[in-house]
Amino acid sequence: MTDEELMLSVKNGDLDKAAILYERYKNNIYLYMRYRNKNSQERSEDSVQQVFYRLLRYRDSYREGKTFKPWLYGIARNVSHINYKDEAIQEGLRTDYVQDEGYVSFNDEHQAVRCALTLLPEAYREVLMMSKFLDMKYEDIAEVNNCSVGVIKTRVFRALKALKEVYFKIS
């Protein structure tokens, strides 16, 4: 069954089909949340649960004929924003995140790329995560971000350019 067929079954009351969607998407949603939650494993695991809880709670908002993946990532994005706002209120955090360079080993190329990613603006980080790490199509990313495909293509291009510049500065 396709994701869309499964979601329509869930919408129509066959909640057991949600388990299939969970198995298909839990790892990618976790990776997405890991970047959104500044690499916090515990918060990311909680966020994944919140995403699938909302999938069930708001299943009636899924529209037949729409692609499932952007709808799900829209929920994930909203969960991330809500969690970030709650965290900022509770801890009095600033909206800008600064990576503590004392914890990053610049000898490791992977760590340098991860550090460079954290230094990019949020909009750039998000489109890179979705397009390069989660293999989402530009059309789906545009739907999640409520903008045109051209805007997403421009963001990805600029994000890759900015990532390259930042990477060479820190490595």
C-alpha positions as CSV (number, residue, x, y, z in Angstrom):
1,M,0.0,0.0,0.0
2,T,1.2,3.5,-0.7
3,D,1.6,6.1,2.1
4,E,-1.5,7.9,0.8
5,E,-3.6,4.8,0.9
6,L,-2.4,4.0,4.4
7,M,-3.2,7.5,5.6
8,L,-6.7,7.4,4.1
9,S,-7.3,4.1,6.0
10,V,-6.1,5.8,9.2
11,K,-8.3,8.7,8.5
12,N,-11.2,6.4,8.0
13,G,-10.7,4.7,11.4
14,D,-8.2,1.8,10.7
15,L,-5.7,3.0,13.3
16,D,-3.6,-0.1,12.9
17,K,-2.3,1.2,9.6
18,A,-0.6,4.1,11.5
19,A,1.9,1.5,12.8
20,I,3.0,0.9,9.2
21,L,3.5,4.6,8.6
22,Y,5.4,4.8,11.9
23,E,7.8,2.1,10.8
24,R,8.3,3.7,7.4
25,Y,9.0,7.2,8.7
26,K,10.2,7.0,12.3
27,N,14.0,7.0,11.4
28,N,13.7,9.9,9.0
29,I,11.5,12.0,11.3
30,Y,14.1,11.2,14.1
31,L,16.9,12.5,11.9
32,Y,15.0,15.6,11.0
33,M,14.2,16.3,14.7
34,R,17.8,15.6,15.7
35,Y,18.9,18.6,13.6
36,R,15.9,20.7,14.7
37,N,16.6,19.8,18.4
38,K,20.3,20.7,18.3
39,N,21.3,17.1,18.4
40,S,19.4,16.2,21.6
41,Q,18.6,12.5,21.5
42,E,16.0,12.6,24.2
43,R,14.1,15.6,22.8
44,S,14.3,14.1,19.4
45,E,12.8,10.8,20.5
46,D,10.0,12.8,22.3
47,S,9.4,14.8,19.2
48,V,9.0,11.7,17.1
49,Q,6.3,10.5,19.5
50,Q,4.6,13.9,19.3
51,V,4.6,13.9,15.5
52,F,2.9,10.5,15.3
53,Y,0.5,11.4,18.1
54,R,-0.5,14.4,16.1
55,L,-0.8,12.3,13.0
56,L,-3.5,10.3,14.8
57,R,-5.1,13.3,16.5
58,Y,-5.3,15.4,13.3
59,R,-5.9,12.6,10.8
60,D,-9.1,14.2,9.7
61,S,-7.1,17.2,8.3
62,Y,-5.4,14.9,5.8
63,R,-6.9,15.5,2.3
64,E,-7.3,12.8,-0.2
65,G,-5.2,13.4,-3.3
66,K,-2.4,15.1,-1.3
67,T,1.0,13.6,-1.0
68,F,1.5,12.2,2.5
69,K,5.2,13.0,3.0
70,P,4.9,16.8,3.0
71,W,1.8,16.6,5.2
72,L,3.8,14.5,7.8
73,Y,6.9,16.8,7.6
74,G,4.5,19.8,8.1
75,I,3.4,18.2,11.4
76,A,7.1,17.6,12.3
77,R,8.0,21.2,11.5
78,N,5.1,22.5,13.7
79,V,6.1,20.2,16.6
80,S,9.6,21.5,16.3
81,H,8.5,25.1,16.4
82,I,6.2,24.5,19.3
83,N,8.9,22.7,21.3
84,Y,11.4,25.4,20.6
85,K,9.0,28.1,21.7
86,D,8.2,26.2,24.9
87,E,11.9,25.6,25.6
88,A,12.7,29.3,25.0
89,I,10.0,30.4,27.4
90,Q,11.0,27.9,30.1
91,E,14.7,28.5,29.9
92,G,14.8,32.1,28.7
93,L,16.9,31.1,25.7
94,R,17.7,33.5,22.9
95,T,16.3,32.6,19.5
96,D,19.8,32.3,18.0
97,Y,21.7,29.2,18.7
98,V,25.5,29.3,18.9
99,Q,27.5,26.1,18.7
100,D,30.0,25.7,21.6
101,E,33.2,25.1,19.6
102,G,34.8,23.5,22.7
103,Y,32.9,20.3,22.1
104,V,33.6,20.0,18.4
105,S,36.6,18.2,17.1
106,F,37.7,19.9,13.9
107,N,40.1,17.1,13.0
108,D,37.1,15.0,12.0
109,E,35.6,16.0,8.7
110,H,32.1,14.8,9.7
111,Q,32.2,16.9,12.8
112,A,33.4,20.0,10.8
113,V,30.4,19.6,8.4
114,R,28.0,19.2,11.3
115,C,29.5,22.3,12.9
116,A,29.2,24.2,9.6
117,L,25.6,23.2,9.3
118,T,24.8,24.6,12.8
119,L,26.3,27.9,11.8
120,L,23.9,28.2,8.8
121,P,20.6,30.2,9.0
122,E,17.7,27.9,10.0
123,A,16.0,28.2,6.6
124,Y,19.2,26.9,4.9
125,R,19.8,24.1,7.4
126,E,16.2,22.9,7.0
127,V,16.2,22.7,3.2
128,L,19.6,20.9,3.2
129,M,18.4,18.5,5.7
130,M,15.2,17.7,3.8
131,S,16.8,17.6,0.3
132,K,20.1,16.0,0.9
133,F,19.7,13.9,4.0
134,L,16.0,12.9,3.8
135,D,15.9,12.7,0.0
136,M,12.7,14.8,-0.3
137,K,11.7,16.2,-3.6
138,Y,11.8,20.0,-4.0
139,E,8.1,20.0,-4.6
140,D,7.5,18.3,-1.2
141,I,9.8,20.7,0.6
142,A,8.0,23.6,-1.0
143,E,4.7,22.3,0.2
144,V,6.0,21.8,3.7
145,N,7.4,25.4,3.7
146,N,4.4,26.8,1.9
147,C,6.4,28.4,-0.9
148,S,7.3,27.8,-4.5
149,V,9.7,25.2,-5.8
150,G,11.8,28.1,-7.2
151,V,12.3,29.5,-3.7
152,I,13.4,26.0,-2.5
153,K,15.8,25.6,-5.3
154,T,17.3,29.0,-4.6
155,R,17.6,28.2,-0.9
156,V,19.3,24.9,-1.5
157,F,21.7,26.6,-3.9
158,R,22.5,29.4,-1.4
159,A,22.7,26.9,1.4
160,L,25.3,24.8,-0.3
161,K,27.3,27.9,-1.2
162,A,27.1,29.1,2.4
163,L,28.0,25.7,3.8
164,K,31.0,25.5,1.6
165,E,32.2,28.9,2.7
166,V,31.6,28.1,6.4
167,Y,33.2,24.7,6.1
168,F,36.4,26.1,4.7
169,K,36.6,28.8,7.4
170,I,36.4,26.3,10.2
171,S,38.4,23.4,8.8
